[in-house]
């Protein structure tokens, strides 16, 4: 016996599609997780540029120790310039969300402590598949020193938190002259040790090193930088990531 094929009538089909369209944004919102990221400067003589953080899939890296620095990391580590990285992250499909602070993190001994702080808390989201967070800041009184974390696993449960520390890295892109003439100008005011050198916020091709990212050797006192003032012991930064409702 032939049975008629059941068909979804036009009005019913339209209603079904509208229902799906209404549910999809709600599901997407439910899959978005929100985190508070607190970053604290642990040094006594290094200011850090405003932290840049990103949530991402496992295939993405802001930096990797043992590999050449990308352009974004070079610009942060040499010049404290976040703009190239912020511009490129928006076009990377593996990046879920990114943001940056609007002020440097200064040590408690800085003459500008009070105007600036040694800690900041940023809010960031992570979408489906984004299970990691990475972070970068320049060590301002260095030629190409920076700190950060590469691929920190995000906590899943609301209320859960994870705390890690970050070491100092050398981007391997500029020779460590330790000369204020080759270091970004804010170094002198933020730490309170100055000279007649104005400093620079631009890369100098004559100082290009062509190396890879490695642990920073520290301040040796080769020129203007002073180990007793600008030096540090690792770790240089603390990062706490908490999932919030």
NUGU-614530 format. One line per 4 residues: number of its first residue (from 0); for each residue x, y, z of C-alpha. Coordinates in pm, 1 decimal, decimal comma. Layout:
BEGIN
NUM> X/Y/Z  ...
***
This chain:
BEGIN
0> 0,0/0,0/0,0  142,6/333,4/-98,9  177,2/575,6/189,9  197,1/946,1/116,3
4> 529,6/1108,0/196,8  508,8/1341,7/490,9  629,2/1688,7/415,7  693,0/1979,7/648,6
8> 450,7/2245,5/542,1  589,8/2585,5/449,8  466,9/2766,8/762,3  598,1/2490,2/987,0
12> 938,9/2490,4/813,3  965,1/2864,8/858,6  878,8/2834,1/1227,6  1139,0/2560,2/1273,1
16> 1412,2/2769,6/1111,6  1323,9/3069,0/1324,9  1346,5/2852,6/1635,8  1691,7/2726,1/1534,2
20> 1809,2/3080,3/1464,7  1687,7/3189,4/1806,5  1863,0/2903,4/1986,9  2199,1/2936,1/1806,8
24> 2305,6/3270,5/1964,7  2203,0/3139,3/2306,3  2418,3/2828,5/2257,7  2711,4/3040,1/2140,7
28> 2677,9/3265,6/2444,5  2664,2/2961,8/2670,9  2988,2/2830,3/2520,0  3168,9/3159,2/2584,2
32> 3371,4/3148,4/2906,0  3483,2/3461,9/3088,7  3810,2/3494,3/3278,8  3979,7/3750,4/3499,2
36> 4356,7/3760,5/3450,3  4565,7/3928,5/3721,1  4928,9/4007,1/3638,1  5177,7/4128,8/3900,1
40> 5529,4/4265,4/3850,0  5763,9/4080,4/4089,6  6082,7/4274,2/4012,3  6239,2/4557,9/4208,3
44> 6394,5/4745,1/3914,3  6209,5/4663,3/3593,5  5889,7/4820,5/3465,8  5676,2/4609,3/3232,3
48> 5483,6/4737,2/2932,1  5103,0/4708,7/2946,9  5029,8/4333,9/2937,6  4889,2/4184,0/2619,1
52> 4687,0/3863,5/2664,9  4504,7/3631,2/2425,3  4290,0/3318,7/2448,9  4341,7/3068,1/2171,0
56> 4345,8/2714,0/2038,3  4647,1/2490,2/2087,2  4778,8/2565,1/1739,1  4846,8/2932,3/1821,8
60> 5155,7/3073,7/1994,2  5250,0/3431,7/2076,3  5607,7/3314,4/2125,3  5803,4/2991,2/2161,5
64> 6134,4/2951,0/2344,2  6402,6/2819,5/2110,1  6243,1/2969,7/1800,5  6288,7/3301,7/1625,6
68> 6063,6/3578,3/1754,2  5779,1/3680,0/1527,6  5739,3/4046,2/1432,6  5485,5/4113,0/1707,1
72> 5714,8/3977,6/1978,0  6014,7/4163,9/1834,2  5826,5/4493,7/1848,2  5714,6/4435,4/2206,3
76> 6057,1/4316,6/2324,7  6259,7/4591,0/2152,5  6025,9/4890,2/2143,8  5734,3/4821,3/2376,7
80> 5510,2/4850,3/2071,8  5193,5/4642,1/2108,1  5021,9/4769,5/1791,7  5159,0/4516,2/1536,4
84> 5061,4/4218,1/1753,3  4717,6/4360,7/1831,1  4662,9/4412,3/1459,2  4768,9/4060,8/1357,9
88> 4580,2/3873,3/1629,9  4247,1/3987,7/1493,7  4306,2/3801,7/1165,4  4424,0/3473,2/1322,7
92> 4138,0/3217,9/1327,8  4303,6/3029,6/1615,6  4275,7/3336,6/1839,9  3947,5/3360,5/2031,8
96> 3987,3/3692,1/2213,3  4264,1/3936,5/2302,8  4309,6/4254,6/2500,4  4578,4/4474,6/2653,8
100> 4613,4/4692,4/2962,0  4648,0/5067,8/2923,1  4935,6/5133,9/3165,5  5275,6/4985,9/3253,2
104> 5334,9/4770,8/3561,4  5600,1/4937,4/3775,5  5789,6/4801,7/4078,2  5705,5/4939,6/4421,0
108> 6034,8/5132,9/4423,7  5955,1/5326,3/4106,3  5939,4/5706,7/4145,4  5609,5/5684,3/3953,7
112> 5456,9/5417,8/4178,0  5115,3/5548,5/4275,6  5060,9/5702,7/3936,0  5104,7/5347,2/3807,8
116> 5064,7/5013,4/3984,9  5254,5/4686,3/4002,0  4942,3/4481,7/3922,9  4645,7/4482,1/3684,8
120> 4338,4/4264,2/3628,2  4204,9/4216,3/3276,1  3883,3/4046,1/3163,0  3886,3/3819,5/2858,2
124> 3657,9/3558,7/2701,8  3729,5/3220,6/2544,1  3506,7/3061,5/2283,5  3463,3/2697,1/2182,8
128> 3797,0/2521,5/2134,5  3999,6/2800,8/2295,0  4159,1/2622,0/2589,8  4476,1/2829,8/2635,9
132> 4593,1/3175,9/2737,5  4918,9/3347,1/2644,7  5070,2/3674,5/2764,7  5357,9/3913,0/2683,6
136> 5515,8/4229,0/2833,5  5848,1/4399,2/2761,4  6104,2/4438,3/3037,9  6132,5/4809,1/2968,6
140> 6492,3/4860,4/3085,5  6642,1/4607,3/2844,1  6731,0/4598,8/2475,4  6496,8/4313,0/2383,8
144> 6390,8/4148,6/2707,9  6033,9/4038,5/2771,4  5830,2/3811,3/2993,5  5518,4/3607,1/2940,9
148> 5354,9/3266,5/2929,3  5301,0/3047,4/2624,3  4986,3/2832,3/2619,7  4865,9/2830,2/2981,4
152> 4574,9/2584,0/3015,3  4258,3/2767,6/3113,7  4058,2/2643,0/3415,1  3719,2/2500,4/3315,2
156> 3501,8/2527,3/3623,1  3342,6/2854,8/3730,2  3531,7/2972,1/4039,6  3844,5/2772,2/3954,4
160> 4178,2/2954,1/3924,6  4535,9/2878,8/3829,3  4847,2/3077,8/3927,3  5181,9/3054,3/3749,0
164> 5496,3/3265,1/3727,1  5687,7/3388,7/3423,8  6060,7/3416,7/3364,0  6254,8/3681,5/3173,2
168> 6329,3/3602,0/2808,9  6563,9/3751,2/2551,5  6394,8/3783,4/2211,5  6726,6/3726,3/2034,5
172> 6656,0/4016,3/1801,1  6884,9/4292,2/1934,7  7232,1/4293,9/2089,6  7223,6/4370,7/2462,0
176> 7421,2/4694,2/2463,2  7260,3/4807,9/2793,4  7301,9/5163,1/2659,6  7015,4/5405,7/2728,9
180> 7062,0/5533,0/2371,5  6934,9/5194,0/2248,7  6657,3/5148,4/2506,8  6303,6/5286,5/2506,8
184> 6282,2/5633,8/2668,4  6031,4/5546,4/2947,2  6295,6/5330,2/3117,8  6474,8/5626,1/3272,3
188> 6168,4/5796,9/3420,5  6000,2/5477,2/3539,3  6304,6/5355,1/3734,2  6463,3/5690,2/3821,2
192> 6808,3/5636,1/3671,6  6882,3/5865,3/3376,3  7149,6/6003,6/3148,3  7190,4/6245,5/2857,6
196> 7078,1/5973,8/2615,8  6723,8/6030,4/2495,3  6661,7/5665,8/2411,8  6472,9/5527,9/2113,9
200> 6149,2/5354,3/2032,8  6267,6/5224,9/1695,3  6465,7/4914,3/1602,5  6826,2/4971,7/1493,6
204> 6930,8/4740,8/1206,7  7294,6/4775,2/1315,9  7207,4/4596,2/1642,2  7011,7/4311,3/1482,0
208> 7108,6/3981,5/1643,4  6932,6/3714,0/1438,5  6899,3/3474,1/1730,8  6617,0/3279,8/1891,7
212> 6411,8/3333,1/2205,0  6599,4/3213,9/2513,3  6613,5/3281,0/2885,6  6754,9/3627,4/2945,3
216> 7114,3/3636,5/3078,0  7028,9/3932,2/3304,2  7187,5/4273,7/3343,2  7568,0/4262,2/3340,7
220> 7640,1/4635,1/3374,4  7800,6/4681,2/3035,4  7695,4/5045,8/3001,7  7407,9/5246,9/3156,6
224> 7207,2/4963,9/3310,4  7308,0/4871,2/3664,8  7275,2/4512,5/3792,2  7194,8/4636,1/4143,3
228> 6913,0/4857,1/4016,5  6779,0/4704,9/3696,2  6867,1/4343,0/3765,0  6626,2/4070,6/3873,9
232> 6598,2/3711,1/3982,4  6340,8/3486,3/3817,1  6045,4/3478,2/3824,9  5970,9/3834,6/3719,0
236> 5591,9/3815,8/3696,5  5297,2/3629,2/3848,7  4983,0/3544,9/3650,6  4653,3/3429,2/3802,2
240> 4370,8/3321,7/3573,0  4027,2/3273,4/3729,2  3709,6/3164,6/3552,6  3419,7/3388,3/3653,1
244> 3045,5/3350,7/3599,7
***
